[in-house]
Amino acid sequence: MDRNFSMELVRVTEAAALAAGRWMGRGKKDEADEAATQAMRDMFNSIHMRGTVVIGEGEMDEAPMLYIGEQLGIGDGPKVDIAVDPLEGTNIVAAGTWNALATIAVAEHGNLLHAPDMYMEKIAVGPESVGKIDINAPVIDNLTAVAKAKNKNIEDLVVAILDRERHKKVIQEIRDSGARIKLMQDGDVAAAINTAFENTGVDIMLGSGGAPEGVLAATALKSLGGEFQGKLLPHTEEEKIRLKKMGINDFNKVLLMDDIVKGDDAYFVATGVTNGELLRGVQYKGNVGTTHSVVIRAKTGTVRFIEGQHGLNKK
């Protein structure tokens, strides 16, 4: 993929963020998601590429979502796989709270995990803790290993985890260890990425969430030198059948970085919709919208933060 391709991709997340940001705090998560999805689809279809959504929010019969198998792009240019979450944090936008993102990952064809939209168990860390974690290990073992790798006491660690009933046992184990916890209502892509940036204060992310978000996070952390491990969690026979149709037969397999994102040429792109530790949210003033985005390329390890000013009456 040409390095200039990244600027085309950031236009996609900027468009989605600008559309979704209008719904901040209005209590209408579905409307925000639909606005982001349509803006993202329209912008994708203006790019010279042959893209296929390999993991996303929905299936073909769940329009307006960008469904698995959907073809995007003008139809010429590079052939690529796309992982997508037009609005990571629909409830965040509805409530007007932190860390909602419009986000995508793009890699050469055949290099992103092709899987249904289902739950995935996850563990994510930044560069200092690479090689020290094991998704199958007890929580205390992973926390001890990360604390040692970062030259911290366990009590100094901050663990990000979604505030869900299914995490009740894990949350208690974290508290028993003495580590601090950042409970998230939504937005585990941002939490995973934050482990790679010291200024965010997050040391490790644990718990289960959406598989598309896992692929997005893994792509970002591969580019940033961090580590991500995941395990798909089919809960029904239908989900198991769908996995088998996609060539995944070992439901207990630990998915390492190279299982999720193959090769070394992949992009992770995100634009803030609401304010977060890493990205600022969309700001509007008259006919101008201001966005803050990050573009990360695995091949070079380049991280670019981009501030855009958009003439809304010209879009």
Residue pairs with C-beta under 8 A, 6 or more apart in sequence:
1 78
1 80
1 106
1 108
1 265
1 267
2 78
3 297
3 300
5 49
5 78
5 106
5 267
6 267
6 269
6 295
6 297
6 304
8 47
8 48
8 49
9 47
9 104
9 106
9 267
9 269
9 295
10 269
10 271
10 293
10 295
10 306
10 308
11 43
12 40
12 43
12 44
12 47
12 104
12 269
13 40
13 101
13 102
13 103
13 104
13 269
13 270
13 271
13 293
14 102
14 271
14 291
14 293
14 308
14 310
15 39
15 40
15 42
15 43
15 315
16 36
16 37
16 39
16 40
16 43
16 86
16 87
16 102
16 271
17 36
17 101
17 102
17 271
17 272
17 273
17 282
17 291
17 293
18 39
18 282
18 289
18 291
18 310
18 312
18 315
19 35
19 36
19 38
19 39
20 32
20 33
20 35
20 36
20 39
20 86
20 87
20 93
20 100
20 102
20 273
20 282
21 93
21 273
21 274
21 281
21 282
21 284
21 289
22 35
22 284
23 29
23 31
23 32
23 35
23 93
23 94
24 32
24 93
24 96
24 100
24 273
24 274
24 281
24 282
25 93
25 94
25 95
25 96
26 32
26 94
27 94
27 95
28 94
29 90
29 91
29 93
29 94
30 90
32 87
32 90
32 93
32 94
33 86
33 87
33 90
34 64
36 86
36 87
36 102
36 273
37 57
37 64
37 65
37 66
37 86
37 87
38 64
39 86
40 66
40 84
40 86
40 102
40 104
41 64
41 66
41 72
44 51
44 72
44 73
44 82
45 72
45 73
45 74
46 74
47 72
47 73
47 74
47 77
48 73
48 74
48 76
48 77
49 72
49 73
49 74
49 76
49 77
49 78
49 79
49 80
50 71
50 73
50 75
50 76
50 77
50 78
50 79
50 80
51 71
51 72
51 73
51 79
51 80
51 81
51 82
51 106
52 69
52 70
52 71
52 72
52 80
52 81
52 82
52 109
53 66
53 67
53 68
53 69
53 70
53 72
53 82
53 83
53 84
54 68
54 81
54 82
54 83
54 112
54 113
54 114
54 115
55 68
55 83
55 84
55 112
55 113
55 114
55 115
55 116
55 117
55 211
55 212
55 215
56 65
56 66
56 67
56 68
56 70
56 82
56 83
56 84
56 85
56 117
56 212
57 65
57 66
57 67
57 84
57 85
57 86
57 117
57 212
58 65
58 66
58 67
58 68
58 117
59 67
59 68
59 116
59 117
60 67
60 68
60 69
60 70
61 67
66 72
66 84
66 86
68 114
68 116
68 117
72 82
78 108
79 108
79 109
80 106
80 107
80 108
80 109
81 106
81 107
81 108
81 109
81 110
81 111
81 112
81 114
82 104
82 105
82 106
82 112
83 104
83 105
83 106
83 112
83 113
83 212
83 215
83 216
83 219
84 103
84 104
84 105
84 212
85 101
85 102
85 103
85 104
85 189
85 210
85 212
85 213
85 216
86 102
87 93
87 100
87 101
87 102
87 273
88 100
88 101
88 102
88 103
88 186
88 187
88 189
88 190
88 213
88 216
88 270
89 99
89 100
89 101
89 186
89 187
89 190
89 273
89 274
90 100
90 186
91 185
91 186
92 98
92 99
92 100
92 185
92 186
92 187
92 273
92 274
93 100
93 273
93 274
95 185
96 274
97 185
97 274
98 187
98 274
98 275
98 276
98 277
99 184
99 186
99 187
99 190
99 191
99 274
99 276
99 277
100 186
100 187
100 272
100 273
100 274
100 276
100 281
101 187
101 189
101 190
101 270
101 271
101 272
101 273
101 276
101 279
102 270
102 271
102 273
103 189
103 216
103 268
103 269
103 270
103 271
104 216
104 267
104 268
104 269
104 270
105 112
105 215
105 216
105 219
105 220
105 261
105 266
105 267
105 268
105 269
106 266
106 267
106 269
107 219
107 261
107 262
107 263
107 265
107 266
107 267
108 263
108 265
108 266
110 262
111 261
111 262
111 263
111 265
111 266
112 215
112 219
112 260
112 261
112 262
112 266
113 211
113 215
113 255
113 259
113 260
113 261
114 246
114 247
115 211
115 215
115 232
115 243
115 246
115 248
116 211
116 239
116 242
116 243
116 246
117 210
117 211
117 212
118 210
118 211
118 232
118 233
118 234
118 235
118 239
118 242
118 243
119 208
119 209
119 210
119 211
119 232
119 233
119 235
120 208
120 209
120 210
120 211
120 213
120 214
120 230
120 231
120 232
120 233
120 255
121 135
121 207
121 208
121 230
121 231
121 233
122 135
122 188
122 192
122 205
122 206
122 207
122 208
122 209
122 214
122 217
122 228
122 229
122 230
123 133
123 135
123 142
123 204
123 205
123 206
123 228
123 229
123 230
124 191
124 192
124 195
124 204
124 205
124 217
124 221
124 226
124 227
124 228
124 229
125 132
125 133
125 146
125 195
125 203
125 204
125 205
125 226
125 227
126 195
126 196
126 197
126 198
126 203
126 221
126 224
126 225
126 226
127 196
127 224
127 225
127 226
128 149
128 150
129 145
129 146
129 149
129 150
129 195
129 203
129 204
129 226
129 227
130 225
130 226
130 227
131 227
132 142
132 145
132 146
132 148
132 149
133 142
133 145
133 146
133 204
133 227
133 229
134 141
134 142
134 229
135 229
135 230
135 231
135 254
136 254
138 173
139 170
139 173
139 174
139 177
139 206
140 173
140 176
140 177
142 204
142 206
143 154
143 157
143 159
143 174
143 177
143 179
143 204
144 154
146 157
146 203
146 204
147 153
147 154
147 156
147 157
150 157
150 203
152 203
154 177
154 178
154 179
155 178
155 179
155 180
156 180
157 179
157 180
157 203
157 204
158 179
158 180
158 181
158 182
158 201
158 202
158 203
158 204
159 174
159 179
159 180
159 181
159 182
159 202
159 203
159 204
159 205
159 206
160 181
160 182
160 184
160 188
160 191
160 192
160 194
160 195
160 202
160 204
160 205
160 206
161 167
161 170
161 171
161 174
161 181
161 182
161 183
161 184
161 205
161 206
161 207
162 183
162 184
162 185
162 186
162 188
162 207
162 208
162 209
163 183
163 184
163 185
164 207
164 208
166 208
167 207
167 208
170 206
170 207
171 181
171 183
174 181
174 206
175 181
182 191
182 201
182 202
184 191
187 276
188 205
188 207
188 209
188 210
188 213
188 217
189 213
189 216
189 217
189 220
189 270
190 270
190 276
190 277
190 278
191 202
191 205
192 205
192 217
192 220
192 221
192 228
193 217
193 220
193 221
193 224
193 270
193 278
194 200
194 201
194 202
194 205
194 277
194 278
195 202
195 203
195 204
195 205
195 221
195 226
196 220
196 221
196 224
196 225
196 226
197 277
197 278
199 277
200 277
200 278
201 277
202 277
208 233
211 230
211 232
214 228
214 230
214 260
215 260
215 261
216 268
217 228
218 228
218 230
218 257
218 260
218 261
219 260
219 261
219 266
219 267
219 268
219 298
220 268
220 270
220 296
221 227
221 228
221 257
222 228
222 257
222 261
222 266
222 298
223 266
223 267
223 268
223 296
223 297
223 298
223 301
223 303
224 296
224 301
224 303
225 301
227 257
228 257
228 260
229 254
229 255
229 256
229 257
230 254
230 255
230 260
231 252
231 253
231 254
231 255
232 243
232 248
232 251
232 253
232 255
234 240
234 242
234 243
234 251
240 251
243 249
243 251
253 259
261 298
264 298
264 299
265 297
265 298
265 299
266 297
266 298
266 299
267 295
267 296
267 297
267 298
268 294
268 295
268 296
268 298
269 293
269 294
269 295
269 296
270 279
270 293
270 294
271 279
271 282
271 291
271 292
271 293
272 278
272 279
272 280
272 281
272 282
272 291
272 292
272 293
273 281
273 282
274 281
274 282
275 281
278 294
279 292
279 293
279 294
279 305
280 292
281 292
282 289
282 290
282 291
283 289
283 290
284 290
284 312
287 311
287 312
287 313
288 309
288 310
288 311
288 312
289 309
289 310
289 312
290 307
290 308
290 309
290 310
291 307
291 308
291 310
292 305
292 306
292 307
292 308
293 305
293 306
293 307
293 308
294 303
294 304
294 305
294 306
295 302
295 303
295 304
295 306
296 302
296 303
296 304
